[in-house]
Amino acid sequence: MAQLYFRYGAMGCGKTMQLLQVAFNYEERGQKVCVIKPRTDTKNGSKLLTRIGPERETDFTFSRRDNIFNRIKKSYADVDCILVDEAQFLTATQADQLMQIVVELNIPVICYGLRLNFRQDDKGFEGSTRLLQIAHKIEEIKTICSCGRKATLNTRFLNNQLVTEGPDILIDDGKSKIEYRALCNNCYHKLKEES
């Protein structure tokens, strides 16, 4: 029986790299995958790029209004697995549609994304919140902080200053330096006190 998976981790933990490895493993065995991502993730257009090099074109990207179940049923019902990158940008309804794919089409769906936003609350990532509620299996992908401890928090730096307020999606305007870092709780709280 197919299942819905949510594999989450802090930024830079290798979520996209693992997605590409899973796609490779399926295809090496002669099976078909469908790789998708939300259009909200504007970096690299419809491509998935990793920090260490490997890349892949998605089968399709989707907007917040798109019905993923209908798209898969119509054009990709013959695949052996659906792989979703940047799953935090799903709507709750779209997360439910992924479950519908699992139940009605018997296709496993593996989602990769962030658990928390940079404000450390779930208000910004509707998709992650819903996946944490409904996924059959939830798995953490681990990474480390610059101090060597386990990093669990996503943080935003604007012009080298930690920021804890603002919109979930901030596109580089060329005037400000926007950077995201994965930090442990200790380093996060130390930086927050200093700012």
C-alpha positions in Angstrom: 0.0 0.0 0.0 1.3 3.5 -0.9 2.1 6.0 1.8 2.6 9.8 2.1 6.0 10.7 3.5 7.2 14.1 4.8 11.0 14.4 5.0 11.9 17.7 6.7 15.0 19.4 7.8 16.7 22.8 8.3 18.0 24.7 5.3 21.1 23.2 3.8 20.6 19.6 5.1 20.4 18.1 1.6 16.6 17.7 1.1 16.8 18.3 -2.7 19.9 16.1 -3.0 18.0 13.2 -1.3 15.0 13.8 -3.6 17.3 13.5 -6.6 18.9 10.4 -5.2 15.5 8.8 -4.7 14.5 9.7 -8.3 17.8 8.2 -9.5 17.1 5.0 -7.6 13.6 4.5 -9.0 14.8 5.3 -12.6 17.8 3.0 -12.3 15.3 0.2 -11.7 13.3 1.1 -14.7 10.5 2.8 -12.8 8.9 6.2 -13.5 8.9 9.2 -11.1 7.1 12.5 -11.3 9.1 15.4 -9.8 7.2 18.6 -8.9 7.6 21.8 -7.0 5.5 24.9 -6.2 6.0 28.0 -8.4 6.3 29.9 -5.1 9.9 28.6 -5.1 11.1 31.1 -7.8 14.8 30.2 -7.6 16.1 28.3 -10.7 12.7 28.4 -12.5 11.4 24.9 -13.0 14.8 23.2 -12.2 15.9 21.6 -9.0 19.4 22.5 -8.1 21.5 21.3 -5.2 24.3 23.2 -3.5 26.8 20.5 -4.5 25.9 20.3 -8.2 23.3 17.8 -9.3 20.2 19.2 -10.9 17.1 18.1 -12.7 14.2 19.6 -14.5 10.8 19.1 -12.8 8.0 17.4 -14.6 5.8 20.3 -13.7 5.5 23.2 -11.3 2.2 24.3 -9.7 0.5 27.4 -8.3 -1.4 27.7 -5.1 -4.6 27.4 -7.0 -3.7 24.2 -8.9 -5.3 20.8 -8.1 -2.4 18.5 -7.9 -4.6 15.4 -7.7 -6.4 16.2 -11.0 -3.1 16.9 -12.7 -1.5 13.6 -11.6 -4.6 11.6 -12.4 -4.8 13.1 -15.9 -1.2 13.0 -17.0 0.9 11.0 -14.5 -1.2 8.2 -13.1 1.3 5.6 -14.5 4.2 6.7 -12.4 5.7 4.7 -9.5 6.4 7.6 -7.2 5.6 11.4 -6.8 8.5 13.5 -5.4 7.7 17.0 -4.1 10.4 19.6 -3.4 9.8 22.7 -1.3 6.7 21.1 0.2 6.4 23.8 2.8 4.8 26.0 0.1 1.9 23.6 -0.5 -1.5 24.8 0.6 -3.3 22.6 3.2 -5.7 21.6 0.4 -2.8 20.5 -1.8 -1.3 18.4 1.0 -4.7 16.7 1.2 -4.7 16.2 -2.5 -1.3 14.4 -2.2 -3.0 12.1 0.4 -5.8 11.6 -2.2 -3.1 10.5 -4.7 -1.8 7.9 -2.2 -5.2 6.6 -1.3 -7.1 6.6 -4.7 -4.2 6.1 -7.2 -2.0 4.0 -4.9 1.1 6.0 -5.8 3.6 6.8 -3.0 4.3 10.5 -2.5 7.5 11.7 -0.8 7.6 15.4 0.2 10.7 17.3 1.1 10.6 20.7 2.9 11.1 22.9 5.8 9.2 22.2 9.1 9.4 25.8 10.5 9.8 29.2 9.0 12.5 31.7 10.1 10.1 33.2 12.7 10.0 29.7 14.4 6.3 29.4 14.0 4.0 27.4 11.8 1.8 30.3 10.7 3.9 30.7 7.6 4.2 27.2 6.3 0.7 25.8 5.8 1.9 22.9 3.8 4.4 21.7 6.4 1.8 22.0 9.2 -0.7 19.9 7.2 1.9 17.3 6.2 2.9 16.9 9.9 -0.7 16.3 10.7 -1.5 13.7 7.9 1.7 12.0 6.6 2.0 8.3 7.2 5.7 8.7 7.9 7.6 11.8 9.1 11.4 11.7 8.9 14.0 14.3 9.9 17.0 15.0 7.7 19.7 16.3 9.9 22.4 18.9 9.5 24.8 20.7 11.8 25.2 24.3 13.0 28.5 26.1 12.4 29.3 25.4 16.1 29.0 21.6 15.5 25.6 21.0 17.2 22.5 19.7 15.5 20.9 22.5 13.5 17.1 22.6 13.7 16.2 26.2 13.1 16.0 28.2 9.9 17.1 31.8 10.3 17.1 34.8 8.0 19.9 37.4 8.0 19.3 40.7 6.3 22.6 42.6 5.6 24.3 40.3 8.1 21.7 41.0 10.9 19.4 38.3 12.3 15.8 39.1 11.6 12.8 37.5 13.2 9.9 39.4 11.5 8.8 39.8 7.9 7.2 37.9 5.1 7.9 34.2 4.7 9.1 34.8 1.1 11.7 37.5 0.6 13.2 37.8 -2.9 16.6 39.3 -3.3 16.1 42.8 -4.6 19.8 43.4 -5.4 19.9 46.2 -2.7 20.0 44.0 0.4 22.0 40.9 1.2 19.5 38.1 2.2 20.9 35.0 3.6 19.4 31.9 5.4 21.3 29.8 7.8 20.5 26.6 9.8 21.3 27.1 13.5 21.1 25.2 16.7 19.0 26.6 19.5 22.0 27.8 21.5 23.4 29.9 18.6 20.0 31.2 17.6 19.2 32.5 21.1 22.7 33.9 21.5 22.3 35.9 18.2 18.8 36.9 19.1 20.0 38.4 22.4 22.7 40.3 20.6 20.4 41.8 18.0 
